[in-house]
Structure formats: structure tokens, C-alpha cells
Amino acid sequence: MSGMYEDSIRVDTVADAFAIEGKLLFWEPYGNGHINDTFLLTYELPLGEKKRYILQRLNLVVFKRPDELMKNVVSVTEYLRQMIIRQGGDPDRETLRVIKTREGGNYFQDRCGNCFRVFSFIEDSICLQQVENKDDFYACGAAFGNFQRMLADYPVADLYETIPDFHNTPSRFRDFQKAVEADLLGRAAAVQAEIDFALEREKETSELTDLIKEGKLPLRVTHNDTKLDNILFDKESKKALCIIDLDTVMPGSSLYDFGDSIRFGASTGAEDEKDLSKVELDLSLFEAFTRGYLDGSGGSLTQKEIEMLPMGAKLMTYECGIRFLADYLQGDVYFKIQREDHNLDRARTQFKLVAEMEEKWAQMNDIVRKYK
């Protein structure tokens, strides 16, 4: 069995707090996540068969209210399990299952204040790290669209907002303005072109939030981190199985999820690409995801939501850009960096994508109308 955890916490002792049948054989670090610490646990059951689980320590710097976060995760996954059963699916493969503690809790808190949770491991599944072709991105869109469809009638008012104002673009813009005005490290003068680009688009920042306030866009259960690697695919069939990483599930707009996927997956360049000539909006990928998202959502989206899909893509890309730029101006305190000017490079790629969307705005809207 592996030994001590990095800060002298015994993983086997933590695992023993959960209602897991069998004997823990061994554990090992698992996955490439940057937020929570994740381990794969292997147990031996009484008749000799093996069963695996995922143990995670929550990052309490990012997620300051673990009780609310876990209530969201448990409530949504239990709702999904019932939906999947009614539809004749396999709830043990098509959604996460939270393992309770021996006392019936959603998570375990140790004497040092660390919070842990356990999920059943979904066997014979894989994650795809990047979009290789249009079929991959269609499958991604269909999976997140289906997530919207299954949760369309979920009582969204019952969800907690785990990160307040996460996709409140006007609020993000105000934070950006404060970072520009403070200019803590004297970096603003050298990036005035990027600052001007952001400031020139201030009027658009409230388009989605205003429509939500006016009741013209519905509040829905949103995932808020709709990247390809947050979907599990069946190892053999490559069919999308299950949406994972539900820590940012909270009330929001379906356009947030759509836009975040386009921002990340329909770009021809990496998020931190230095050579902006390599960064374009690939309309064929935009079309593949749009078709998948609308197919997966199965008519659960309103006409206004569908009409505003391009704006969702643009605003989520713009919002991410101003967050990167604000962090750069503040000294790179939020997003981890691996090199000098890393967050500035990230901001520039997002602004290049925004400019690309503005140039291809008519084509984006034509594609949405094509599948409407």
C-alpha cells in the first residue's frame, strides 16, 4: 500500500471514514486536475473481486463552502440517477455516485480541517484531453446538451451558488477596471492595446445578465466548466457516458456552458499560444458543437436561448480574457503560470478569438439558424 500523503495525512485512514465495503489494497495519485487532490483507491471485496473508488481532497481556497458544494453535487447526481433509471439507462455508468461517510455525511472533514469526498469509479471509461476532429466536438456538444435536457425540470432555486458571480460578466468587468486602475506592478502601460480592446466592449458585458433579470433567459442548472476532459467516454464504443467535475454546478444560463465549450474547443490554437496567427475560430468545429448541443438538448432550450448562442460564445471568451488580463495586472495571483507573461498570452488568445467571432458573426448566426 502507498504510504503517507504529502502533508502527513494517512489516505487509508481518511478512506476508512467512508462506508466502503471490503479491504483497501492500495491507493495512488490519479488524473491531471489542478484544483483538487485526487486518488484512486482499490478495494478487495469479500469474494475476492476488486472495486475501485475516487477519493478527493477539496481545495478549500477555491471552494470555501464545501457543505453547500457537496449538497449541490449529491442533489444533482441523485436527480440524474432517477432520470437515467426512468429512461432505461445505467445510473452506475451515466452519472457520478457519491459514497457517504459511515455517519451518513456527504464528505469527511479531518482534524486539520481538510475535506474529502469519495465517488464510485466508472470502469472501462476514458477522458479525451483535446478535440481531435469534428466528431469529438459533436459528441462533446451532445453530452452537455443532454446534461441540460435531463436537468431541464430540476428546481434550480434549490442550488447553492458555490462561487458567487462566477459568470456575472458585468461584475468581472468591474474587477478588471479595478485592476487597471490599481496597476499594482506598473504593467498597464505596456498592455494598453489589450486594455483598450476590453474597455471598448463594456456595453456588451450585461447582455446576458440583463436578459436573465428580465426573465427572457431562464435560470438553469449549469456545469460551468464544459471542457472535453470533463466527459467520460466508453472505452470501447467511444460513446459519451457521464459528465464529471460537478464542483461548479450552480444556477446560471445554458449559454454559459455553450460559450465556455466554444471558447476552449473551437479555437485552432492553445489557450496560451504566443503566436496569434495560429489562433482562429474554426467554424466547422463551431458548427459541430452547435449541432451536438442542440441535438443533445432535445428541444429543452427556448428560442431565445438558441438565438443567443453566438453571444454566449463571445461573452464567455471575452470574460475569460479580462480575467486573465486582470490577473496579469495584479501579479498572477489566481491563475497558475509556468512562464513570464503567461496570463498575458492567455488574455491575448481570448481577445483574438473575440475578434474572430466579430468577423465571423454572420456565419455563426447562420449556423445556429440552420439547426434551430
Secondary structure, DSSP 4 states (H G I P E B T S, - for coil): ---B-TTS-BHHHHHTTB---SEEEEEEE-S--SSSEEEEEEEE-TTS-EEEEEEEE--TTT-S-HHHHHHHHHHHHHHHHHHHHHTT--HHHHS--EEPBTTS-SSEE-TTS-EEEEEE--TTEE---S--SHHHHHHHHHHHHHHHHHTTTS-GGGS--SSTTTT-HHHHHHHHHHHHHH-TTS-GGGGHHHHHHHHTTGGGGGHHHHHHHTTSS--EEE-S---GGGEEEETTT--EEEE---TT-EEE-HHHHHHHHHHHHSBSS-TT-S-GGG--B-HHHHHHHHHHHHHHHTT-S-HHHHHTHHHHHHHHHHHHHHHHHHHHHHTS-SS--SSTTHHHHHHHHHHHHHHHHHHTHHHHHHHHHHH-
